[in-house]
Amino acid sequence: MNNFEDFLLNVPYPRPDIYGSLSMPVYSTASYEFASASEMEAAFCGKTTDHTYSRISNPTVHYFEERVRQITGAFNVTALNSGMAAVSNLFMTIAYSGANIVTSPHLFGNTYSFFATTLKAFGVEVRFCDLTNENEIRERIDENSCAIFFEVVTNPQLEVADISMLSAVAKEKNVPLIADTTVIPFSVFNAGKFGVDIEVVSSTKYISGGATSIGGLIIDYATFDWRNNKVLNPLANEQGVHAFNTRLRREIHRNFGAYMDPRTAQMQTIGLETLQLRYERQSRTALELATCLEQTEGIESVNYTGLPGNPFYEVSRRQFGDAPGAMLTFDLSSKDACFHLLDKLKVIRRATNLFDNKSLAIHPATTIYGSFSPDQREVMGISDKTIRLSVGLESVELLLEDIRQALM
Ligand SMILES: *Cc1c(COP(=O)(O)O)cnc(C)c1O
């Protein structure tokens, strides 16, 4: 089945529900009962896949993980209770004191802070570089590089990495390639096929289905030989490419205790079913809106990778096809002009978050990046003059009219 929905709607339950429930029930339980001590031993020692305790696994969450696993063709999927839990659990599994992470300074704000502050306190170094510059990346890598990490489209700069190039460098240098793919869903972009070893996603965004809940995913393609990672080396000598998943599931995620809640998993499973429909519609509206905004007086510039004049147009098209997503930014003359516009919006909501069914607008410099100094913001490419827009399911006419009246 090639059609995304046809495939998705037919992923069977790992075990049928005893009542024949048509949607996956929420198994709201902390613990699970066993018929005998030996069955209990087998489950606790990992000899069976029976659930034991919902911090470790849960049927509803497992079903969500299984659906994502089948769509992506990954080896394993782990669902966590936020995108940041996914990012932090992932790096706790592969980083160690003395390790470094090669990445761009153009990162989601909390990921930046997690690398530059939280991990730093544990002796992990973050090496920022321009990920569009192959030579710069090569120079930053050494034997303690535990990852090349990138966001497929940076937010809010909208810079698109050339993933084939990154993958070639990662393979040559024997470093895992890790991507945050939150802004381009796996219904249109298969990260594994582009050579990404591990994918991390904030399922709060496109997947949750109308901003219903907070969640995150670690999607492991089991393609990297972990003998090249100092902390995973002993495990990898036995398990090779599966060492990451074993440490994540048997140690890290249990110890940090950030597994997804079953209610969230159920909402996000339902969200998955309409993911592609919403994505196509929102992407189409974003392109039409960006095209019109370029012609609108009072707007200095529009940044959207689907516009033919955009510097990342070609690479975006090659990787993500003709639907490059529902996030765009535009610049006005000043911060005051941005505040004026935001205050006058009537339809578009003043809120953070991305890919809600409703359109959302925010001034990133004073909100998401408000705690960074002006110098740091400059390094991160965050301008005072920029508004970020997440395009929802409203008509393009209504959105355009709202922006035009707010510019007055
Ligand atoms: C939102 C976001 C995150 C963090 O996800 P949460 O679910 O808010 O914890 C990470 N990366 C990107 C690109 C995001 O947009």
The ligand as a Tripos MOL2 file, in Angstrom:
@<TRIPOS>MOLECULE
LIG
   15    15     1     0     0
SMALL
NO_CHARGES

@<TRIPOS>ATOM
      1 C1          8.9200   21.9840   19.6660 C.3       1 LIG1
      2 C2         10.2240   21.4730   19.2020 C.ar      1 LIG1
      3 C3         11.0300   20.6890   20.0390 C.ar      1 LIG1
      4 C4         10.6720   20.3850   21.4780 C.3       1 LIG1
      5 O1          9.4870   19.6500   21.5870 O.3       1 LIG1
      6 P1          8.5070   19.7140   22.8630 P.3       1 LIG1
      7 O2          7.4730   18.7030   22.5000 O.co2     1 LIG1
      8 O3          8.0070   21.1080   22.9830 O.co2     1 LIG1
      9 O4          9.3300   19.3140   24.0480 O.co2     1 LIG1
     10 C5         12.2250   20.2260   19.5350 C.ar      1 LIG1
     11 N1         12.6060   20.4950   18.2740 N.ar      1 LIG1
     12 C6         11.8670   21.2470   17.4370 C.ar      1 LIG1
     13 C7         12.3500   21.5090   16.0540 C.3       1 LIG1
     14 C8         10.6450   21.7590   17.8730 C.ar      1 LIG1
     15 O5          9.9030   22.5160   17.0450 O.3       1 LIG1
@<TRIPOS>BOND
     1     1     2 1
     2     2     3 ar
     3     2    14 ar
     4     3     4 1
     5     3    10 ar
     6     4     5 1
     7     5     6 1
     8     6     7 2
     9     6     8 1
    10     6     9 1
    11    10    11 ar
    12    11    12 ar
    13    12    13 1
    14    12    14 ar
    15    14    15 1
@<TRIPOS>SUBSTRUCTURE
     1 LIG1         1 GROUP 0 **** ****
